[in-house]
Amino acid sequence: MTQLAIDVVASTRGDARHRRRVGLGRRAARAVVPCVFAVLVLASHPAAQLAGGDPQARAPAPRAQRPHERLIAEGRFGSSVAAIGDLDGDGHVDVAIGAPDEPGGGVARGVVRVAFLDGRGQAREQVAITSARGGFTGELDDFDAFGWAVASLGDLDGDGVVDVAVGAPRDDDGAVDAGAVWILFLTREGTVKSHAKLTAVSLAALTGVPAGANDSGAGTPAAGFDWLGVSLASLGDLDGDGPPELAVGAFGDGTASRDGAVCIVSLNGSGGARACQRIDAGFAASLPGRAGAPPPKRLDSFDLFGYALAAAGDVNGDGTPDLAVGSSTGGTDRFGFVWMLYLAPDGSPHSFRRNRAPQDGVQALMRRLGAAENG
């Protein structure tokens, strides 16, 4: 049978590229021929045929970037956003905005901006928080990506002002890109009055499982490339002690497998961690199964569990908030999962539900092509 080979390239964050070759028969090829023809027609259009065959020969000269465009292009301003209530008491909600690739006094150290909004949602004033700015005295290094994730913690220290957690997933404390989370205690002016720092090493010490550990629990105190702090979600007070619990994603966790992990951190009033419930590749297998039920679903290598987090409220009505966890490349087809974790007051999941990507778009096309090939 005549075969048509197509390269499918899916880009993820960073420079990684995942390639997969798909063999298609004649009938399956008919499904993609119109698309290929359309591409060829566009490529042959006079506007695409530039003088001398040089694709740059008649290209318009690029215009100079305006200052705000340069900020967006280089800083990834808006990569994270969190509503932080009415910080300054003017009657309007304010927001914290992350720009993890902004220089911040170095190279891609990252910046968080507290934006004071007016009644139209327009920022009338912004306060930049980064190395030696905005009252922040914490040490940021180049490429820390401070501001990759931002979450409101409510009034953690009881001073009447909302405080925030900020992810810096490329922080190198303990190992390269091990990651960290900064707890920032804010003033009504949007500046930082004090801070605390949670690292992969310090949280691992609370769990008894090394940061970066694989499925067997092996690993080093910080194996590197965990990307702790790549995602954050404030869950409220799970255990009834007053301060909230904070879910922290580390999608690179796992020394070789990189299946990912989430830590449910119990904070104290000073921003430190008094406990950390680790949820990793072993959590599904450890839950009690039903008689005659299939083996529990589990995480696989490079699932990137913890890529995104969302506080879901009390989904199952048991009185404890629950957590949605994104696993952006989960599954054998790598189209991803969202895990709904039903939490106990100590932050451990007592049950879960795994949701697959919907059967549409590229996934449905690939399945149809596969059926045509086999049909």
Helices and strands as residue ranges (DSSP letters): E 4-11, E 17-24, H 26-44, G 46-48, G 51-53, H 67-75, E 80-83, E 95-99, E 111-117, E 123-129, E 149-154, E 163-168, E 180-186, E 192-199, H 200-207, E 228-236, E 245-250, E 261-267, E 273-279, H 283-286, E 305-313, E 322-327, E 337-343, E 349-356, H 361-374
